[in-house]
Amino acid sequence: MCGKFTAKASWTEIVDFIWSAPVAEEEDQRALTYRVMSDLPVIVRDAEERCVIRMRWGFPHPDKWRVPQPIHARSETIDTTKAFAQAFRDGQRGIVLMKNFNEAPDVEGPTIQHVITPGDAPMLAAAFVWRRYDIPGLSGPLFACVLVTVPANPLIATLPTDRMPAFLAHEDWGIWLGERPAGLDKVKACLKTVEGVRWTMRREEHAKTAKRGKPTVSDPTGLF
């Protein structure tokens, strides 16, 4: 399941969907990579307004708060699983913007990451639930979040894997964030598998490290 994604650095303060716009000269176009345990920029509703709050990806383990467990919440049981149900019911729901995301086959052996990139969409809006934790010894509260997942669409299922992130349609942002009145059944209905889209998937490539030669007296650089 997804444990890594990228987003533009300029998106860290965005609170609404961007359909398309010219790139401003001062806009930061760097691609930031986020992984489990990263502090994510999460769009939430606070005091009738949207804002971005930094939250750790991964709820704290009950016995070892530094350990991120869990990191995902299944959409089918998000309203009944003890770890997520209260946050879901209380409106502690957020959105994280993604440029692309990673998935890996659910098979034994080395993890082979694949990058999934949306075709026409400028960004993807992933559904998260979050909670605030007061941890003894920390100077302030720990805000932590988990990614909501849904059944994989046909493209991602070929890896093979059976899950993928829950991406929200723009018209569902207000319902998910609690800005528009809706029952919990309608909120949960926002969590759908995205299908019929022109996404691409490729194996992630890693930069190769040049092999260092055996050091010689004339070229001793391999010693250091």
Helices and strands as residue ranges (DSSP letters): E 4-8, G 9-13, E 31-35, E 39-46, E 49-57, E 72-74, G 75-77, H 82-89, E 93-98, E 100-103, E 114-117, E 124-133, E 142-151, H 154-157, E 163-165, G 170-172, H 173-177, H 184-188, E 200-203, G 220-223
